[in-house]
């Protein structure tokens, strides 16, 4: 009897050891290896690029918008209430200050931010969020400029004035500027402007701004996306009934094509909405549209400007879309409990940043920008294969986020 018990114990120990070995083998086989990306070198390159470009950008009545193909210096546009890209340059400077803590970047950021104070009353379009939050919002959050609070609250009030409760979204463009559409227009880009409203609710504006942002996100989630998780660019609503009249595009290949930067706005936007609300439906949706995007990427993780182009005839990429998604995915990876999904999105973001920082897409040694090879609106015939200021903005935001994640 004693012999039988001893044999059983030996078998149990052996089975347990075998089970542990199998578990370890499975864990090793399924482990996700972190992508080899040199964050410090990428940050150093960005600072070196700013050291070159900032002394050239001295006219405070203008802001850098793009670097044309074959050129190396920023083309500056006059500051104007209709120019949605004006806030990105000061935002870049705020991020460089946040990364380095060097006062010279803060002082430059303040100088470039405060020329836009009068923009706080813009009500003629939705882009006030793009214009004010990267400048004044980051100044408040990263630079400790608490005096910017009232400017941001006024900006949020101006943005909220474009909300149509019968439709459930913030109106994007005016029909005068875009006569193709006759009624209420909402574009997928508008998801990024919601962050200003969430901020305002948290800092004294009251729940109304958050309610508007959530309603806009819900309506857009319902009407702006196909069953496969890809988005349209422009939705025209009946201003009275809220019915969808048309699903079109302005910057994509055609009305039914999948414009890559539009998908990027959605991924970044719904990740941000989940962060601000904690509502799991927004997390699930962010994951759905992210997975749709990732399936369509080429091998180097940098999308073509539209996923439906004939790549045998057109190979133009959009580094700006890649930068937006890289930044969004880094944040998304911090909000997900499932370890496999968390690692999958994190490493996808690193692959994007690795390609963007490589000689294939980097502006280092070629131009004053961080990145090259973005496409603004090829279907309209402009900003094709250029450097774009918002590509640089979301790229340095991604680097700042990654630095903080690694520090934690």
N, C-alpha and C positions, 0 to 999 in steps of 0.2 A: 504493500500500500504506500509506504514511504517513497519507494522508487518511482511509482506512478506520479505522485505529487511533484517530485523533483523534476521529472521529465516534463510535466505540464508547465512548471514554472520556467524552465529553460525555453520551452516553445513560446510562452507568453513574452518573455524578455526579448527573444529573437524576433518575434513578430513586431514588437514595439520598436526595436531598433530599425527593422526594415521599413516600418511605416514612417519613422522620423527621416530616414534616408530618402525615401520616396518624396516626402513632403518638401525636403530641402531641394531635391532635384527639380521638382515642379516649380518651386519658388524661383530657383535660379533660371529656369527655362522661360518663365513668364515675366521676369523682371524687365523693366524698361530702362535701358541705358540712357543717361542724360546726354543730350547732344553737345558736342564739343564746340562751344561758342565763347570767344574771348571778350567778355563784357568790358573789362578794363581798357582793352585796346580800342573797342568801339567808342567808348566814352572819350578817350583821349583824342581820337580822330575828330569827334564832334567839337571838342573844345578848340582843337587846332583850326578847324574850319571857321569857327566863330572869330577866332583871333585874326583871321584873314578878312572876313566879310564885314564885321562890325565897323572897323574904321572907314569903310567905304560907304556905309549906310548912315549918312549924317543929316539928310533932309527929313525933318520931322513931319513935313506935310505929305510924305509918301511912305509907302510900305513895300517890302519885297514880295513879289508874287510868283515869278517863275524865272528860270534860266532857259533861254531858247536853245534848241539843238545846235551843237557846235560852238556855243558861246560859253563863257565861264563866269560872268558876273550877273547878279540878280537884276532883273528888269523890275523897276519900281513903278507902282501905280499911285496916283493921288488918292489920299484918304477920302473916302466918299461913303455916304450913308447906305449906298447900295452894294458896296464891295464886301462880300461875306468873308474874305480871307484876311482882313486887316488885323484880327486879334492873334493870329498864329505866331507872328514874329515875336511880339512881347512874351507870348507863352513859352516859346523856345528859350528865351532868356531866363524866365522864371525857373524852368526846369534845370537849366545849367547852373543857376544859383543853388537850387535845391541839392543838386548832385555834388557840387564843389564847395559850397558855403563861402565862396569868394565874393566879397562885397562889390567888386567891380561889376559883376553880372547883375546883382540886385539893383545897383544904381542905373545901369543901362536899361534894365527891365522897367523900372519906375519911369524913366524918361520916355520910353516907347509906349508905355501903357497910358499915361495920363493925357496924351493928346486926343484920346477917344472919349473923353468924359461926355461930350455933347451927344454921343451916340445912344445914351441911355434912354432917350425918348423916341427911338425909332419904332414906328408902328406900321410902316408901309410894307414890311416883309418879315419873315420868320427868322432871318439869319442873325438877329440880335444876340441869340444865344451863342452862336459860333463866334461872334465878334467880341462879346464882352466877357464870357466866362474864361477863355484861355488867358485873357489879359488881367482883368480885375479879379476874377475868381481865384486864379492861381496866385495873384498878388496877395490876396487875403489869406489863402490857405498856406502857401509856401513862404511868402515874404513877410507875414505878420502885419500886413497893411490893413488894420482894422477900420481905417477911415474909408475904405472902399465899400463898406457894407451898404450905405444908403444908395450908392450908385448902382450896386447890384440889385437891390430891392426895387429901385425904379425901373431898371432894365427888365426885371421879371414882370412887373406890372405892364410894361409896354408889350412884352411878348404875349402875356395872357389876354390882352385886348383882342387878339386875333383868333381866340378860341370861339368856335361856333357850337353851342350845346346841341343844336338840332342835328348836326353831323357827328359830333364827338371828336373832332380833331382841330388842331391849330391850322389855320389857313397859311399855306406856304407863300405862294407867289401872287402878284396882282395879275388880273386878266389883261390889263393894258400892256404889261410887259410880255405876257405870253398869250396872245390872242387866240391860239388854237383852242384853248379851253375857256368856256363861258361862265362857269360857276365856281364852286369851292374847290380849290386845288390843294392836295397834300402830297408831298414827295417823301420818299423813304428817308432822305437826308434829315428830315425834321426830327427824327428820333434823338439826334445828338443835342438839340436845343432844350430837351426836357431836363437836362441836368441843372440848368439855371433855375428852373421852377422848383425842383426838389430842394436845391440849396436855399432858395428864398423861404420855403416852408419851414425849414430847420432853423432859420436865422431871423425870425420875426415876422415873416409874411403871412403866416397863418395857413390852415389846411387847404384853403381854396387852390393854391398853386399846385400842391401835391395831387389834389383831386383832378385837376385839369390834366396833369402829366399822366396819371394813371389811366384816365379815360382815353386820352390820345393813344397811349400804348395799346390799350385793349382794342380800340377800333382799328388801329393799324394792323394789329395781329390778325384780326378777323378778315380784313379786306385786301391787304397789301401783299399777301403771300399765296403761292400756289400750294397744292397738296404735297408737292415734293420738297417744300421748305425754301424754294427760291422766290425772289421778290420781283414785283414790278417796280418801276421807278415812280411814275406819276399816277395818282388816282384822282379822277374828277367826280365830285359828289354833287348831288342836287342840294342846293343851299337850304331848301325848306324841308324836304323829306329826309335827307340824309342818305338817300339811295345812291348806289354806285352807278355813275353814268358811263364812265370809260376807264380803262386801264391802259396806259400808254407809257411812252418814254420820252425823254428829252436828250439824254446823253448816251443811251444804249444803242445797240446795233439796229434794233427795230422794236416795235411795241410789245412783242411777245418774247424778246430775247432776255437773257439773264446778264444784266450789267453788273460787273464784278464789284465795283465800288458801292453800288446800291446794296448788295448783299453784305458788304463790310459794314456799312452804316447800321444795318439791322443787327448784326452780331454784336457790335460794340454797344449799340443802344439798348438792347434787351438785357445784356449783361449788367449794364448800369442800372436799369430799372429794377432788376432783381436785387441788386445791392441796396437800393434805396427803399424797397418795399418788403423784401423778404417773402414775397408771394411766390410759391413754388411753380405756379403756372408760367411765370416769366423765365424761371431757370430752365424748365423743360423746353420751352420754346427757343431759348437761346441755344441750347444744345442741339435741337433739331435743325435749326438753320445753319449752325456751325458745321454739323456733319454734312449737310448738303453742300456747303462751300468746299470743305476739305476734299470731298470726292471728285470735285471738278478741277482741282489744281494740277498743273504740270509738275514735273519731277523736282524742279527747283523751288517750289512753293510760292512763286510769284505769279499771280494770275494774269492772263491776257485781259485787255480792257473790257472785253465782253466774252462770256463763256461760250457764246454761240457763233463766233467768227470762224471763218475758214482759215485755219492755221497754216494751210499750205500757201495761202496768199498774203496773210497778215500775221506778223509775230509781235506786234506792239504789246508791251506789258503795261501794267499799272502798279508801280512800286508804292504809290500812295495807298491803294487798297490793301496791299500786303502789310504796310506799317500800321494801318488802322486795325486790322484783324490781329496782328501780333500783339498789340497793346491790349486789345479786348480779351484775347485768349489768356494772356497772363493773369488778368484779373479774374476771368472765369475759372481758371484752375484753382484759385484760392477760395472759391465759393462752393466747390463741389466736394461732397463727402466720399463718393466712390473713388477709390484710389486709382483704379485703372483709367477712368475717364480723366481724373485730375492729371495723371502723368501723360496721358495721350495729348491733351490740350496744351499742357506746358511744353512738351517736346515739339509739338507742331509750331508753337510760337518761337521756340529757339531755332528751329529750322528756317523759319521765315527771316529772323534776325540774322542768322548766319549768311543767308543768301544776300540780304540787303547790304550787309557790311562787306561783302566780298568785292573784288575788283569788277565783277560783272555789273554791279549796281551802285557801288560807292562813288561819291563825287571827289574823293580825296585824290589830289594831284591832277584833276581834270576840270573842276569847277569849284565855286564857292559854297555849294550846297553839300548837305550830308549825303543825299541820294540823287541818283539820276533815273531816267527811264520811267517816268510817270506819264499818264495820259489823262488830260482833263476832260475833253469833249471831242473825241475824234469824229463822231457822227456830225458834229457841227463844224468840223474843219479847223479847230484850233487847239492849242496846248497838246500837241502830239509828240511823244517821246521827249519830254522836257523834265527839268527839275521843278517841283512844286513846293511851295512853302508849307502846305499842310502835310505833305509826305514827311518832311523834316520834323514837323511838330509831333506827329504821332510816333515817329521813330524814336525821338529823344524821350517822349513820354514812356514808351516801352522800356527803354534803357533805365530810366529812373525807377520804374516799377520793379524791374528785374533786380536792380541793385538793392532795393529795399527788401525784396523777398529773400535774397541771399543773405542779407544782414540779419534777418529774423531766423 
